[in-house]
Amino acid sequence: MTPTPEQVHNRIAMLRAERGISRRELAEALGVHYQTVGYLERGEYSPSLHLALRLARYFEVPVEVVFSLEEFPRLGS
């Protein structure tokens, strides 16, 4: 049996929504294609360490606020 890679969970969409930022605006600020932001949000792509740190810096939060190896608890739970 082949081991499955661990999924990296993130709060990018929530952080964007809180700040009223579009995927395209975030992508331009980070210097990536806007589709990359969508892939990240859906968990279809795990960011490089460099990109993860840039995202955390952009949102002015620790990287652990944006990314986790465990699912984030649902809001209001």
The first five atom37 places (N, CA, C, CB, O) and aatype in JSON, in Angstrom:
{
  "aatype": [12, 16, 14, 16, 14, 6, 5, 19, 8, 2, 1, 9, 0, 12, 10, 1, 0, 6, 1, 7, 9, 15, 1, 1, 6, 10, 0, 6, 0, 10, 7, 19, 8, 18, 5, 16, 19, 7, 18, 10, 6, 1, 7, 6, 18, 15, 14, 15, 10, 8, 10, 0, 10, 1, 10, 0, 1, 18, 13, 6, 19, 14, 19, 6, 19, 19, 13, 15, 10, 6, 6, 13, 14, 1, 10, 7, 15],
  "atom_mask": [
    [1, 1, 1, 1, 1],
    [1, 1, 1, 1, 1],
    [1, 1, 1, 1, 1],
    [1, 1, 1, 1, 1],
    [1, 1, 1, 1, 1],
    [1, 1, 1, 1, 1],
    [1, 1, 1, 1, 1],
    [1, 1, 1, 1, 1],
    [1, 1, 1, 1, 1],
    [1, 1, 1, 1, 1],
    [1, 1, 1, 1, 1],
    [1, 1, 1, 1, 1],
    [1, 1, 1, 1, 1],
    [1, 1, 1, 1, 1],
    [1, 1, 1, 1, 1],
    [1, 1, 1, 1, 1],
    [1, 1, 1, 1, 1],
    [1, 1, 1, 1, 1],
    [1, 1, 1, 1, 1],
    [1, 1, 1, 0, 1],
    [1, 1, 1, 1, 1],
    [1, 1, 1, 1, 1],
    [1, 1, 1, 1, 1],
    [1, 1, 1, 1, 1],
    [1, 1, 1, 1, 1],
    [1, 1, 1, 1, 1],
    [1, 1, 1, 1, 1],
    [1, 1, 1, 1, 1],
    [1, 1, 1, 1, 1],
    [1, 1, 1, 1, 1],
    [1, 1, 1, 0, 1],
    [1, 1, 1, 1, 1],
    [1, 1, 1, 1, 1],
    [1, 1, 1, 1, 1],
    [1, 1, 1, 1, 1],
    [1, 1, 1, 1, 1],
    [1, 1, 1, 1, 1],
    [1, 1, 1, 0, 1],
    [1, 1, 1, 1, 1],
    [1, 1, 1, 1, 1],
    [1, 1, 1, 1, 1],
    [1, 1, 1, 1, 1],
    [1, 1, 1, 0, 1],
    [1, 1, 1, 1, 1],
    [1, 1, 1, 1, 1],
    [1, 1, 1, 1, 1],
    [1, 1, 1, 1, 1],
    [1, 1, 1, 1, 1],
    [1, 1, 1, 1, 1],
    [1, 1, 1, 1, 1],
    [1, 1, 1, 1, 1],
    [1, 1, 1, 1, 1],
    [1, 1, 1, 1, 1],
    [1, 1, 1, 1, 1],
    [1, 1, 1, 1, 1],
    [1, 1, 1, 1, 1],
    [1, 1, 1, 1, 1],
    [1, 1, 1, 1, 1],
    [1, 1, 1, 1, 1],
    [1, 1, 1, 1, 1],
    [1, 1, 1, 1, 1],
    [1, 1, 1, 1, 1],
    [1, 1, 1, 1, 1],
    [1, 1, 1, 1, 1],
    [1, 1, 1, 1, 1],
    [1, 1, 1, 1, 1],
    [1, 1, 1, 1, 1],
    [1, 1, 1, 1, 1],
    [1, 1, 1, 1, 1],
    [1, 1, 1, 1, 1],
    [1, 1, 1, 1, 1],
    [1, 1, 1, 1, 1],
    [1, 1, 1, 1, 1],
    [1, 1, 1, 1, 1],
    [1, 1, 1, 1, 1],
    [1, 1, 1, 0, 1],
    [1, 1, 1, 1, 1]
  ],
  "atom_positions": [
    [[0.85, -1.19, 0.0], [0.0, 0.0, 0.0], [0.89, 1.24, 0.0], [-0.97, 0.0, 1.24], [1.83, 1.34, 0.79]],
    [[0.6, 2.17, -0.87], [1.37, 3.41, -0.98], [0.86, 4.41, 0.04], [1.28, 3.99, -2.42], [-0.35, 4.63, 0.13]],
    [[1.76, 5.02, 0.82], [1.29, 6.03, 1.79], [0.71, 7.23, 1.07], [2.44, 6.47, 2.73], [1.21, 7.65, 0.02]],
    [[-0.35, 7.78, 1.64], [-0.96, 8.98, 1.05], [-0.33, 10.21, 1.69], [-2.51, 8.98, 1.23], [-0.08, 10.23, 2.9]],
    [[-0.08, 11.23, 0.9], [0.51, 12.44, 1.47], [-0.49, 13.13, 2.4], [0.96, 13.41, 0.35], [-1.7, 13.12, 2.15]],
    [[0.03, 13.71, 3.46], [-0.84, 14.44, 4.37], [-1.36, 15.69, 3.7], [-0.1, 14.79, 5.67], [-0.62, 16.4, 3.01]],
    [[-2.62, 15.97, 3.91], [-3.2, 17.18, 3.38], [-2.83, 18.35, 4.29], [-4.73, 17.05, 3.23], [-2.82, 18.21, 5.52]],
    [[-2.54, 19.46, 3.69], [-2.29, 20.69, 4.44], [-3.58, 21.5, 4.4], [-1.07, 21.5, 3.85], [-4.04, 21.9, 3.33]],
    [[-4.16, 21.74, 5.56], [-5.4, 22.52, 5.66], [-5.04, 23.99, 5.79], [-6.27, 22.05, 6.89], [-3.98, 24.34, 6.3]],
    [[-5.94, 24.84, 5.32], [-5.64, 26.27, 5.38], [-6.9, 27.09, 5.59], [-4.93, 26.73, 4.12], [-8.02, 26.62, 5.41]],
    [[-6.67, 28.34, 5.96], [-7.74, 29.31, 6.18], [-7.62, 30.49, 5.21], [-7.72, 29.83, 7.63], [-8.06, 31.6, 5.52]],
    [[-7.05, 30.25, 4.06], [-6.82, 31.35, 3.11], [-8.14, 32.01, 2.71], [-6.09, 30.85, 1.86], [-8.26, 33.23, 2.73]],
    [[-9.14, 31.2, 2.34], [-10.42, 31.76, 1.9], [-11.06, 32.6, 3.0], [-11.38, 30.64, 1.46], [-11.6, 33.67, 2.74]],
    [[-11.01, 32.1, 4.24], [-11.59, 32.84, 5.36], [-10.86, 34.16, 5.58], [-11.55, 31.98, 6.65], [-11.49, 35.2, 5.77]],
    [[-9.53, 34.11, 5.54], [-8.74, 35.34, 5.74], [-9.0, 36.34, 4.62], [-7.23, 35.01, 5.82], [-9.08, 37.54, 4.86]],
    [[-9.13, 35.84, 3.39], [-9.45, 36.74, 2.27], [-10.8, 37.38, 2.47], [-9.41, 35.98, 0.94], [-10.96, 38.59, 2.29]],
    [[-11.79, 36.56, 2.84], [-13.16, 37.06, 3.0], [-13.23, 38.11, 4.11], [-14.13, 35.9, 3.32], [-13.91, 39.13, 3.96]],
    [[-12.54, 37.85, 5.22], [-12.53, 38.82, 6.33], [-12.0, 40.18, 5.89], [-11.68, 38.29, 7.48], [-12.43, 41.21, 6.41]],
    [[-11.08, 40.16, 4.94], [-10.43, 41.4, 4.51], [-10.99, 41.95, 3.2], [-8.95, 41.18, 4.37], [-10.56, 43.0, 2.73]],
    [[-11.96, 41.23, 2.61], [-12.57, 41.7, 1.37], [-11.61, 41.69, 0.19], [0.0, 0.0, 0.0], [-11.65, 42.58, -0.66]],
    [[-10.74, 40.68, 0.14], [-9.71, 40.58, -0.91], [-10.1, 39.47, -1.89], [-8.3, 40.3, -0.29], [-10.46, 38.37, -1.47]],
    [[-10.02, 39.76, -3.17], [-10.31, 38.74, -4.18], [-9.11, 37.82, -4.36], [-10.7, 39.4, -5.52], [-7.99, 38.14, -3.96]],
    [[-9.36, 36.67, -4.97], [-8.25, 35.76, -5.29], [-7.22, 36.46, -6.17], [-8.78, 34.5, -5.99], [-6.01, 36.31, -5.98]],
    [[-7.72, 37.22, -7.12], [-6.82, 37.91, -8.04], [-5.95, 38.94, -7.31], [-7.63, 38.6, -9.16], [-4.76, 39.04, -7.57]],
    [[-6.56, 39.69, -6.4], [-5.8, 40.69, -5.62], [-4.72, 40.01, -4.77], [-6.74, 41.51, -4.71], [-3.59, 40.49, -4.7]],
    [[-5.07, 38.9, -4.13], [-4.1, 38.18, -3.31], [-2.98, 37.64, -4.19], [-4.78, 37.04, -2.54], [-1.8, 37.73, -3.84]],
    [[-3.34, 37.07, -5.33], [-2.34, 36.51, -6.24], [-1.37, 37.6, -6.71], [-3.03, 35.86, -7.45], [-0.16, 37.37, -6.75]],
    [[-1.89, 38.76, -7.06], [-1.03, 39.86, -7.51], [-0.08, 40.3, -6.4], [-1.88, 41.05, -7.98], [1.08, 40.59, -6.65]],
    [[-0.58, 40.36, -5.17], [0.25, 40.77, -4.04], [1.37, 39.76, -3.78], [-0.61, 40.95, -2.78], [2.46, 40.13, -3.33]],
    [[1.09, 38.48, -4.06], [2.07, 37.42, -3.81], [2.95, 37.11, -5.02], [1.36, 36.17, -3.37], [3.96, 36.42, -4.9]],
    [[2.54, 37.62, -6.18], [3.3, 37.34, -7.4], [3.07, 35.94, -7.94], [0.0, 0.0, 0.0], [3.97, 35.33, -8.52]],
    [[1.84, 35.42, -7.73], [1.48, 34.1, -8.27], [0.25, 34.25, -9.15], [1.23, 33.07, -7.12], [-0.41, 35.29, -9.13]],
    [[-0.07, 33.21, -9.92], [-1.26, 33.21, -10.76], [-2.49, 33.09, -9.86], [-1.22, 32.04, -11.81], [-2.44, 32.42, -8.82]],
    [[-3.58, 33.72, -10.24], [-4.77, 33.69, -9.38], [-5.3, 32.27, -9.21], [-5.87, 34.58, -9.96], [-5.9, 31.96, -8.18]],
    [[-5.09, 31.39, -10.2], [-5.54, 30.01, -10.07], [-4.77, 29.28, -8.96], [-5.39, 29.26, -11.41], [-5.29, 28.36, -8.33]],
    [[-3.53, 29.69, -8.73], [-2.74, 29.08, -7.66], [-3.43, 29.31, -6.31], [-1.31, 29.67, -7.64], [-3.45, 28.42, -5.47]],
    [[-3.98, 30.49, -6.12], [-4.7, 30.79, -4.87], [-5.89, 29.86, -4.73], [-5.16, 32.28, -4.84], [-6.15, 29.35, -3.64]],
    [[-6.61, 29.62, -5.82], [-7.74, 28.68, -5.78], [-7.3, 27.27, -5.45], [0.0, 0.0, 0.0], [-7.94, 26.59, -4.65]],
    [[-6.22, 26.81, -6.07], [-5.69, 25.47, -5.77], [-5.3, 25.35, -4.3], [-4.46, 25.16, -6.67], [-5.57, 24.33, -3.66]],
    [[-4.68, 26.4, -3.77], [-4.3, 26.39, -2.35], [-5.54, 26.31, -1.46], [-3.47, 27.65, -2.01], [-5.6, 25.5, -0.54]],
    [[-6.52, 27.15, -1.75], [-7.73, 27.2, -0.91], [-8.45, 25.87, -0.89], [-8.67, 28.29, -1.41], [-8.98, 25.47, 0.15]],
    [[-8.48, 25.17, -2.01], [-9.19, 23.89, -2.11], [-8.34, 22.71, -1.62], [-9.62, 23.64, -3.55], [-8.8, 21.57, -1.6]],
    [[-7.1, 22.98, -1.23], [-6.23, 21.91, -0.77], [-5.7, 21.03, -1.88], [0.0, 0.0, 0.0], [-5.23, 19.92, -1.63]],
    [[-5.77, 21.52, -3.13], [-5.28, 20.75, -4.28], [-3.78, 20.95, -4.49], [-6.03, 21.15, -5.55], [-3.16, 20.27, -5.3]],
    [[-3.22, 21.89, -3.75], [-1.81, 22.22, -3.89], [-1.29, 22.66, -2.53], [-1.59, 23.33, -4.97], [-1.9, 23.5, -1.87]],
    [[-0.17, 22.09, -2.12], [0.47, 22.52, -0.88], [1.55, 23.53, -1.22], [1.07, 21.3, -0.09], [2.37, 23.28, -2.11]],
    [[1.57, 24.64, -0.54], [2.53, 25.69, -0.88], [3.95, 25.32, -0.47], [2.13, 27.0, -0.23], [4.17, 24.51, 0.43]],
    [[4.9, 25.94, -1.14], [6.28, 25.85, -0.68], [6.36, 26.58, 0.65], [7.29, 26.47, -1.73], [5.48, 27.37, 0.99]],
    [[7.39, 26.31, 1.4], [7.59, 27.01, 2.66], [7.67, 28.51, 2.42], [8.85, 26.51, 3.37], [7.12, 29.3, 3.19]],
    [[8.36, 28.91, 1.36], [8.5, 30.33, 1.03], [7.14, 30.98, 0.81], [9.38, 30.5, -0.21], [6.87, 32.06, 1.33]],
    [[6.28, 30.32, 0.02], [4.95, 30.89, -0.25], [4.1, 30.89, 1.01], [4.25, 30.09, -1.36], [3.37, 31.85, 1.24]],
    [[4.18, 29.85, 1.82], [3.42, 29.81, 3.07], [3.81, 30.98, 3.98], [3.65, 28.46, 3.8], [2.95, 31.62, 4.57]],
    [[5.1, 31.23, 4.09], [5.56, 32.34, 4.92], [5.14, 33.69, 4.34], [7.07, 32.29, 5.07], [4.81, 34.6, 5.09]],
    [[5.17, 33.82, 3.02], [4.73, 35.07, 2.4], [3.24, 35.31, 2.64], [5.02, 35.06, 0.88], [2.81, 36.44, 2.87]],
    [[2.43, 34.23, 2.57], [1.0, 34.36, 2.86], [0.77, 34.82, 4.29], [0.27, 33.01, 2.61], [-0.03, 35.71, 4.55]],
    [[1.48, 34.2, 5.22], [1.34, 34.59, 6.63], [1.74, 36.05, 6.83], [2.19, 33.68, 7.54], [1.06, 36.8, 7.54]],
    [[2.82, 36.46, 6.2], [3.27, 37.85, 6.31], [2.24, 38.79, 5.7], [4.64, 38.04, 5.62], [1.95, 39.85, 6.26]],
    [[1.68, 38.41, 4.55], [0.67, 39.25, 3.89], [-0.51, 39.49, 4.83], [0.2, 38.6, 2.56], [-1.0, 40.61, 4.96]],
    [[-0.99, 38.4, 5.49], [-2.14, 38.52, 6.38], [-1.76, 38.99, 7.79], [-2.86, 37.19, 6.47], [-2.62, 39.19, 8.64]],
    [[-0.45, 39.16, 8.03], [0.07, 39.64, 9.31], [-0.35, 38.73, 10.47], [-0.4, 41.06, 9.58], [-0.8, 39.2, 11.52]],
    [[-0.2, 37.43, 10.25], [-0.5, 36.42, 11.27], [0.6, 35.36, 11.26], [-1.91, 35.77, 11.03], [1.33, 35.25, 10.28]],
    [[0.72, 34.58, 12.34], [1.67, 33.48, 12.33], [1.25, 32.44, 11.29], [1.78, 32.83, 13.74], [0.06, 32.28, 11.0]],
    [[2.21, 31.74, 10.73], [1.92, 30.76, 9.69], [0.94, 29.69, 10.19], [3.23, 30.09, 9.21], [0.16, 29.15, 9.4]],
    [[0.96, 29.39, 11.49], [0.04, 28.39, 12.05], [-1.42, 28.84, 12.01], [0.44, 28.07, 13.48], [-2.32, 28.01, 12.12]],
    [[-1.66, 30.13, 11.87], [-3.03, 30.64, 11.74], [-3.56, 30.34, 10.34], [-3.09, 32.16, 12.03], [-4.76, 30.16, 10.15]],
    [[-2.66, 30.29, 9.36], [-3.06, 30.06, 7.97], [-3.07, 28.58, 7.62], [-2.11, 30.8, 7.03], [-3.98, 28.12, 6.94]],
    [[-2.08, 27.83, 8.08], [-1.9, 26.43, 7.69], [-1.84, 25.5, 8.88], [-0.64, 26.28, 6.86], [-1.37, 25.87, 9.96]],
    [[-2.33, 24.26, 8.67], [-2.3, 23.24, 9.72], [-2.32, 21.86, 9.08], [-3.49, 23.42, 10.7], [-2.86, 21.67, 7.99]],
    [[-1.73, 20.89, 9.77], [-1.83, 19.5, 9.32], [-3.14, 18.86, 9.78], [-0.63, 18.68, 9.84], [-3.54, 17.83, 9.26]],
    [[-3.8, 19.48, 10.77], [-5.11, 19.03, 11.22], [-6.17, 19.99, 10.7], [-5.16, 18.94, 12.77], [-5.9, 21.16, 10.43]],
    [[-7.39, 19.47, 10.56], [-8.49, 20.34, 10.14], [-8.72, 21.42, 11.18], [-9.78, 19.53, 9.89], [-8.6, 21.17, 12.38]],
    [[-9.05, 22.61, 10.73], [-9.4, 23.69, 11.65], [-10.81, 23.43, 12.16], [-9.3, 25.09, 10.95], [-11.64, 22.92, 11.42]],
    [[-11.08, 23.78, 13.42], [-12.46, 23.62, 13.92], [-13.39, 24.54, 13.16], [-12.54, 23.91, 15.43], [-13.02, 25.64, 12.74]],
    [[-14.61, 24.07, 12.99], [-15.62, 24.89, 12.32], [-15.93, 26.11, 13.18], [-16.92, 24.08, 12.04], [-15.98, 26.02, 14.41]],
    [[-16.15, 27.23, 12.53], [-16.52, 28.43, 13.27], [-17.93, 28.24, 13.85], [-16.47, 29.7, 12.35], [-18.81, 27.69, 13.19]],
    [[-18.13, 28.69, 15.07], [-19.42, 28.57, 15.7], [-19.68, 27.21, 16.32], [0.0, 0.0, 0.0], [-20.79, 26.94, 16.79]],
    [[-18.65, 26.34, 16.32], [-18.84, 25.0, 16.93], [-18.52, 25.04, 18.4], [-17.96, 23.94, 16.25], [-18.63, 24.02, 19.08]]
  ]
}
